[in-house]
């Protein structure tokens, strides 16, 4: 074997080794990224999850608003990426306990009884005005001592929460918006930012207040993080705020 042939063979061997090492590295990084994603969502391979759908309060039929359907499609893609399975149930047909399966609950308390139960049990520092009568306080969020009013199509708010009861339980994700389009905005925000959220919050509980800006022009895409309201959401409302919230609902 002359020098030229030997150099060609050695070059081919080196290229093959480099390609194999590159493939192994990419596979390792992909698998690590997938494991972190599965860990954050509580969705190991072939696990079961629950999608709790709300109803459209604008209709008398048990219909789902089209923006909530879009939100469910985004969540379905996340679940599929983790290699998990999903069961979709309506808000009035859910009887499982907390933490048995990963749960994704979509819709405000006016359209989703399951959301109402979760918030009452685990987020006592949040009140949502569910008065059906038109008015400036309709749909407003009360979080601790702060109030966030709805301006349809201009400035709208949504709560994105990951609730965990312990290390050996599955999380519950809440998408509680003032309008259906904000629910979709929150699911899209979670899909785009779950890695950053995992780095910051780990596998614990967090509650984020998001603002959807000018949805009449930009749809669910322009979303701003207003604040991490975890501490305020988990603490009881001041007595005066509780009284005012009860008065508005009556």
C-alpha positions, 0 to 999 in steps of 0.5 A: 500500500503506497502512501496515497492509498494509506492516507485515503484509507486513514481519512475515510476511517477518521471521517467515519469515526467523526460521523459516528461520534457526532451521531452519538453526541446528537442522540445523547443530547436529544435523549437528554432533552426529551427526558427533561421534557418528560420530567417537567410535564410528568409524562414518561414514555407510554404514560397516561394524561388527561385533557380537561376541556371546558365549554363555550359559555356563549352557547347553551350547547356543550360546545368548545370555543374554536380557540380552546380547540386550538389550545387542545391541539397544541397540548396534544402535540406536546403530549405526543412528543413525550411519547405519552397517551391522552384522554380527553374529558369534559369539565363536568365528567372528571372525577379523578383525584389530584396527581394521579395522572398529568392533567391539562385543564383549559378554561376559566372557572366560568366555563370549567368546573374543574378549574374552579375546584383547582383554584379554590383548593390550591390557589386561594389568593386568586379570584376571578369575576365570573359575573355574566352581566357586562361591566368593567369588572367582568372577567377581572382577576384579583391576585392578592391586592392587585386587580387585572381588568379585561379589555377585549382585543386590546389587553387580556390576561391569562394564568399559566400554572404548574401545580405539584403536590409532591415528588411522587405525584403528577403535575396539573397544568392550568390555563385560565384565561379571561377569553378563549384566545388567551387560553391558546396563547398560554398553551403556545407560551408553554410549548415555546418556553418549557425548557426555560421554565424547567430551568427556573422552576424545576419540577415545582409549583409556579403560577405566572400571569401573562398578558396577551397584547392586541389579540385583535391584530396579533391573535395569540402570538404576542404574549408578555410575562407580567409577573410570577404570582406564585406566592400571592396565589397560594396565600389567602386573599386579604379579608377585605378583598374576599368580601368584595369578591363575594359581593361582586359574585352575589 
